[in-house]
Amino acid sequence: MPFIEHVGYVMTALTLAAIFVTFVTPYWLVSEEADTRGEVHKGLLVICEKRSCYWIFEDRRVISVFPGIIDIV
């Protein structure tokens, strides 16, 4: 096999491992924030506040976190 094929296989394996880690470990940070008066769980794909959770790919959450994203897309 040529070298470039080995590089492609390694990159594919790393990408699949990264996707697996993102979905398996939802909360990476737990902190106290004054505006929510409670614990806030933050992860790569979800943010859970006192009463509700937001999936990061929901349009309203993405727009509030990244206001310029609509202009890019």
N, C-alpha and C positions, 0 to 999 in steps of 0.2 A: 504494500500500500504506500502511496506517496505520503509525504510529510503533511501536506495540506489536508488530507483526509483525516489524519490523526488529530490535527488541530480542530477540525470541524466536529469530530466525535467528542473531544474534551469540552469544547464550548457548549455543545448540546447538553452534555451531562451536567455541566455547571449551571446552565439555565434551568433545567428541570429541577435540580436540587434547590435553587433559589426560589422557584415557584412553590415547591413543596414546603419549604421553611416559612414562606409568607402566609400560607393558608393554615398551617398546623399551629403556629404560635401567634394567636391573635393579639395578645396584650404584651407589649414590650416595656411599658412604663406605667406605673401607678403613682399618682401624685395628688396632693391636696391643693386645690385652687380656691381662692377667696370668692370668686364670682359664682361658683357652683355650690359652695358650702358643703363639700363632700369630696369623696374620692373620685378621681377621673382616671379611667383606664384608657391608655393610648396604645395603638398598635399600628402596623403597616396598613391594615385594611379597615380598621374599625376604631371609632372613638366612642366610649361609653361614659356618659355623664350621670348625674344622680338618678334621673328618671327615664332616660332614653339612650339608645345606641344609634349611631349613624354609621352606615357603611360608606367608606371614603369615595366610592364611585357613584353615589347618589348625586344627581345634578345639583340639588339645593345646597348640599354640604360642600361640594367641590367649588361651587360659585362663591360661597361665603369664605372658604379658606383661600382659594386662588381666584380673585375677582377677574383677572385678565385672561383666564383660560378660554373663555368663550371667543375672545378676539383671535386667539391662536387657531382654534379649531374652526 
